[in-house]
Each structure stands twice: as C-alpha cells, then as structure tokens.
Amino acid sequence: MVKRFFAIKDFIDTSDDELAELMRTRHEENKLRALGDDLREFKSASKKLQGDEGITLLDVRDIFDALIERPPPVAQYLAADAAIVKSPAFENASRQR
C-alpha cells in the first residue's frame, strides 16, 4: 500500500479540497518512505529464511542480528524481551554463545 501511494501520488488532483485534506504532509511522506525501506528489509530477511533449506540457527541469528542493528523500531520487535516473547529467560539463554 505504501508503494502504491508513491506510485499514484503525482497523479492526484490536489486542487480538490477534499482530496487535499487526505494527502500526507512531507514529514508523513518521509516516514512512509522509511517504513517502506524497513518493510523491504524484513521481506528480504523473511524470504532468506523461507527459501534456504540448509539454513542453520546460526544463519537465522546472523540475519536477525543484522536487522536489529537497524534503527530502534526493528530492535524493539526482535529483542529477547519483546512483548511477543513468552519466555525472556529462555530467549536470553539461547542467544548466548
């Protein structure tokens, strides 16, 4: 949907007041671009995990570590103490080398 927005944005008639109210500000557009970049990174990592049959836990860890190095939004979802994690103690123990 983000990709589609940028594809049609230049063709929207902004002289129509109703449509102009719905258009995103430049700041919001920049946030959407950043979100699109993050989504591409996640999609790429997800495809790597799904496509390789010989993938090891070390490979998975490396892929997630690379994503965590990105700005904070990624780190909060992939952290060992993220809200989705059922057992933070297990996650922390399994991460240690």
SULURDA-V554396 format. One record per residue. N is the residue number from 0. RES is the residue in one small letter. PSI is psi in radians with two decimals (* if undefined). NEAR is the number of other C-alpha atoms within 10 Angstrom. Layout:
# SULURDA-V554396
[[N RES PSI NEAR] [N RES PSI NEAR]]
This chain:
# SULURDA-V554396
[[0 m -0.67 7] [1 v -0.77 12] [2 k -0.72 10] [3 r -0.68 8] [4 f -0.84 12] [5 f -0.45 13] [6 a -0.61 10] [7 i -0.13 9] [8 k -0.75 12] [9 d -0.28 9] [10 f -0.02 8] [11 i 2.31 11] [12 d 1.81 10] [13 t -0.03 14] [14 s -0.29 8] [15 d 2.05 9] [16 d -0.67 9] [17 e -0.72 9] [18 l -0.65 11] [19 a -0.61 12] [20 e -0.51 10] [21 l -0.25 9] [22 m 2.58 13] [23 r 2.61 13] [24 t 2.95 10] [25 r -0.68 9] [26 h -0.77 9] [27 e -0.65 11] [28 e -0.71 15] [29 n -0.69 12] [30 k -0.71 12] [31 l -0.69 17] [32 r -0.77 15] [33 a -0.71 12] [34 l -0.73 14] [35 g -0.71 15] [36 d -0.76 12] [37 d -0.74 17] [38 l -0.66 13] [39 r -0.71 12] [40 e -0.78 15] [41 f -0.74 16] [42 k -0.73 12] [43 s -0.80 12] [44 a -0.71 16] [45 s -0.73 14] [46 k -0.64 11] [47 k -0.74 15] [48 l -0.60 16] [49 q -0.52 9] [50 g -0.53 9] [51 d 2.09 9] [52 e -0.51 8] [53 g 0.44 7] [54 i 2.41 12] [55 t 2.95 11] [56 l -0.56 8] [57 l -0.70 10] [58 d -0.77 13] [59 v -0.78 15] [60 r -0.76 12] [61 d -0.73 12] [62 i -0.81 17] [63 f -0.63 18] [64 d -0.67 14] [65 a -0.66 12] [66 l -0.66 17] [67 i -0.50 17] [68 e -0.29 10] [69 r 3.03 12] [70 p 2.87 10] [71 p -0.66 9] [72 p -0.64 11] [73 v -0.74 15] [74 a -0.65 16] [75 q -0.45 13] [76 y -0.44 14] [77 l 0.04 16] [78 a 2.71 17] [79 a -0.42 20] [80 d 0.44 15] [81 a 2.77 13] [82 a -0.52 11] [83 i -0.30 11] [84 v 2.21 14] [85 k -0.57 11] [86 s 1.56 11] [87 p -0.59 15] [88 a -0.74 11] [89 f -0.77 11] [90 e -0.79 14] [91 n -0.71 12] [92 a -0.65 10] [93 s -0.30 10] [94 r -0.41 10] [95 q 2.48 6] [96 r * 4]]
